[in-house]
Structures are given as C-alpha cells and as structure tokens.
C-alpha cells in the first residue's frame, strides 16, 4: 500500500526553530578568534537598563510612553471608526473557518467577540461544506483561562497517530514562545485526570512527540545546562508514563553551541515508525542529521543546508538549498531528491539517490502537503503560485500541475492521511480566499469563497522592478486605484521582510484594503534579496557580510516609487515586523529623506548586542557575530540603534513591541525610542503587555493596534 507523509515527518520534530525566523547561532567552531566582550557595549549604552524586561523602572518608562502614544493616536477622531472597521473584519461570523483533516474530525480554531481567546472545535466534512456547520467544542481556551487565572494563548495540539485519542495540548502564558503542555483525552474532551498519571510538561521551548500511548520523546529545558546559548533545548529524552520526568532516559544530545538539537520519530502517513532521527542545528540555516542504527547515531551524508522532506510511496525525500554532489551526480540547489525507503534504512549514506524535481528559472518550492497516495508541492514561478502533484509510479517519478488559478497565490490548505482527499486555496491582494476540494486529489470543486472585506472595484495590481545599488533588479507589487494620477501625491505604504528565506507573496489585504486602500491610498509589497521568492540563492546572496544588499534593495524600491511619480517622500511610509522591523530601521536611518513614516514592529535594532538579547544568539547564521571584529564591521555599518545620530533629521517613527515577546525582546524598540527622546527627535512608542512575538492575543487587541497604526499613517502621510 502506498503511504505519504510530509506532515507526519514535520510534525514529529521535537524542536522547531523554523517557526521563529529571526532565530542565528552562537560562536561556531571556526569563529573562536578574538571576540568583543558584551560588557563593552553595556558600559557605553545609557539605556541598557531597558533590557530588563519587567523591572519597575523599565515598566514605568513603558507606561509613560504608552500614555503619550495613546493620547496622540486614540484621540484622533478617525481612531474609533478605524478600530470598528478592523474589529468587524476580525470578528466576522461569515469568515471561512479553515479546517484540517484529522482522524478525529475536521478541526478549526476560532476566535470572535464571544470567544476572544478562542475555541478548538470539530465538525464533519459534510457539515463544514454547508453554510452553517454544526460544531462540537474540543477545548474552550477562554473558559480554561478564566478558571486558572491565566492569559492562555492556544499553541496547537499533537495527537498520537494514526488514530489515537490522546494528545498534547500546548498553551502559552500571554503569547510567549515558551509553552506548557498537558495531556488531553479526545474521548472525554478534557485533560487527563491526575489519577491516570497524565503527561504534563512545564513551561519551556521544545515539545513532545508520541511513541505510543505511554511513551513520549521530549525535548525541554531540563535544567543543569540543557539549553543552548539561544535558549533552545539540545537534549531529547524518552519519558514513560508514571515515572518522574527527571528519570527519563536521554537518547540524544547536541552541543550547547548549537541553535537547537533533538531527536524525533521517522513516521509515514499511516503512523508506521521507521526509526529514530536526530538533528543538530549548528546554525539557523545549517543542520546535521542522524539516523539511529543498532543503538548508534549514524551521521547522514547531507549538505549542511539539506534535510529530510517526507515519505511518499515507499520513498524517502530530501530537500537541498545548495548544490548536492553525491554518487557521481549533482542535484541543483532547491531540488527534491529521493531514495528507496527500505534501501535507505539499510544503508542511509549508500542508498541510490534520484531527482524528483528541480527549479526552472525564477522558480522555487514554497511548501508541501500530502494525502494518502501523493505529494503536492507549492511552487513560486516569478512570485506567482502553482501546485504540482508527484507520484512514484513504475519505478520513476511522474508529476502534473493542479488546475488552480493563474497569477494568484495558491497552496495546499489541508490533506488527509487516510484518503486522497485534499483542499487547496487561492488568493491575491484583491481576491478573498477560495477553497477547492478534490476527493481524488485532482478534480477540483469550489467549496468555499470568502466574502469581500473591502470594495476592490476600481483597484488594480501591477508588478514593477527597481534597480538596486549593485544593478540587481528587485521586483515589487503595487496595489492602487485605477487611473491614479502619477503626480507623487498618493499616500503609499511600502511593506517588506527580506530575510531567513521567507517569501512575501500576494495575499488578500483584508483590513488594509478597508482601512487604507478604500481611502484612496496605495500599497506596495517588495521582494528583496534575503527572502525566498526566487529560491535559496536569492536568500544566500544577502546574508552575513552581504546583508546590506537587503537594505539597498528596499531603499531602491522606495526611490523607484518616487521616480515613477507613484508617491513622494512626503507621502511614503514603510512598515515591517521582526526582521522586517530591522529592515525598516535601516531604511529610515540610511535614507531618512526618503520616508515620512516608519512602523517598526517587534524589531531587532541594536545589532551590536542582539546576540545577548532574547533569542538573538540563534540568528548569527543570518547576520554574523558582532563579537568577532571582522563580522562586527559588517554589522556596525548598518545597526540602526548606533545610526541614530543627533545631527540627522529623521522621519517620526512608530515603534511597536510586546512585553511578552521572548524572541526579539522589547528592549530593541525601547532603547531606540529612548535614544531618540534624548536627542529631541520625534517618535511614538507603544508596548503591548501581552501578545508575544506574533502580536495580539485576541481580536480586540489586534484591532486596537491596527487602528493606531492606520491613524499614525494617515497623520504622517495624508494630513
């Protein structure tokens, strides 16, 4: 029988830092030369005390800044109208409830005005396809939070495959990356009682994967130096029900210098375990993989930027971000490669490798899903989406393109491990999401269409290219009113990210369309180097010593918008979060005359100390290590915090952070605002007390922040 599992393999990872792009490695073996001690930067930073997350002094400063920003933005007569518009969209009852195929039903997590923290619920496929599905609640997060007096944020649930009734539910207090985990019973729809010796994990990074109903593989902070310099676990233990967690047997150990490390089960879509695997994240972008044979860990002969991708039709697949030379052949970067699973298990490094897919010009794979019998890979082709179906048939790989809309962002929404059922989605800036269902994996039927959230009549999408400082062509999308006069007067919001091989693709603008585009303004999405829009080479050309290229690309797009008459510096604003916050920081400090607004969300900003703040040590693979003189020179050339100088005339930025952000840490934005205040520069600063790195924990909080941002943009760019 055929079997397929991308999700089963990925979901079995005990530790994942991929969910945290802003995440770099501490000193690697080749970087052990002279370093600059952190005390030097600390002693010369008058605002170092703002790195104390919850000290009384720091929180008093935050409270004072919040009061000033609330007064400046929430008193604007447009604020309440904008907030109401955002909240209506976020709480809309006619939203399509996205679902996932599971052995316990079609599952959805839902937040609205009545359920601000959310409910996990399930229905049948037949019911979901109706206009009014009948739902059964699995977990009410609001009720749990009220009962326990916690700001619980739902963090997902992993269940024993293929059809087990026990799950581990993950919960975060206030939106932090660190989570607790508790065992949940799908038959009783409740947490397993103490009398049954439930599995419970204290707050930490990491996670758990099921071996059987009474055994977990766990990777957590076990104390006694079991987390890396980046604060991620680097050991994995096997924990038996009813035994103290302290007695769990260690099965794998990485190194403290790793970003993270852990062991996991190699499972196919039917739940069959094919062995144990492990990895060491030697940097954010590089991993070493191991397969357990006869109780020993055998290192896999893979490039550092390659790894397992899934199990399909008795074949194990690998993906590589660099050219892979092996067995007398070369697989190009971004390829998919396979080997016979049984042959590979017998000889992981000697099994014959076969090409499954390689990218064409300006193509890259974006993700994958699988149903019982096939692999589906989402492709970007010049930043436009395609989905390809792959099967291993008659000893060779065959593929076909799924008939989804052209010139749209398309992908796999969910797929069944138990059948050939699969769902796809498509969207673009102006088109709300459409869901397509295929019972046989191929023949599509439209089953759900999202209602429009703004009036897109009279709006159009165009794609242009800017020329960066080194001559590279940088594409960007423009969404604007048709017939817009190109006289430079249109308020324009330029958004970007440009890091960690994360692609920025067209998606429905929703609240931005309602709150910004409907008011006659324009929106731009830039595709800088450092992202993944054109494959791993597009990313790798703008990291570490070449990271300035990302900032150059973004500034080039801004200058191109002005040159075309789309907007002017008086009416041009920029926005980005996380790595994108660093992007915006470099933009307004390097080209302050080009912008009149800058929303700097949950940013990195002090790049000479970032490795000591939050999870910063995990991102050295992207930026370099400022403790090493040569690498410090790269970073010092652009670090926005140090570029805030008294003699420059900056636009008035709006810094947005979160006290609960344990990834980038609010001190980056805090210190930037404090330095601007000391220099007499104008700025706004707002810090949410909850919400973590991903933003607000409920729709009320999200709508408030969104409305504040829009008021700020209108004040700076339109008034």
BELZI-V425257 format. One record per helix or strand. SS is the DSSP state (H for helix, E for strand). FROM is the first residue (numbers start at 1). TO is the last residue. If there is no record, write none. Layout:
SS_FROM_TO / SS_FROM_TO
This chain:
E_4_5 / H_7_11 / H_29_31 / E_35_35 / H_38_43 / H_48_51 / H_56_73 / H_79_90 / E_100_102 / E_105_110 / E_119_123 / H_125_128 / E_136_140 / H_141_148 / E_152_159 / E_166_173 / E_179_185 / E_190_191 / H_194_196 / E_200_204 / E_207_212 / E_215_219 / E_227_227 / E_233_233 / E_235_240 / H_245_247 / E_249_253 / E_260_267 / E_273_283 / E_286_293 / E_296_299 / E_306_312 / E_315_320 / E_324_326 / E_329_331 / E_336_340 / H_341_346 / E_354_357 / E_363_370 / E_375_381 / E_384_393 / E_396_401 / E_409_415 / E_422_427 / E_434_438 / E_445_449 / E_459_467 / E_473_481 / E_492_495 / H_511_515 / H_517_519 / E_522_526 / H_536_540 / H_544_546 / H_548_563 / H_569_571 / E_572_577 / H_579_590 / H_592_594 / E_597_601 / H_610_612 / H_616_623 / E_628_628 / H_629_636 / H_640_643 / E_653_658 / H_667_679 / E_683_688 / H_699_717
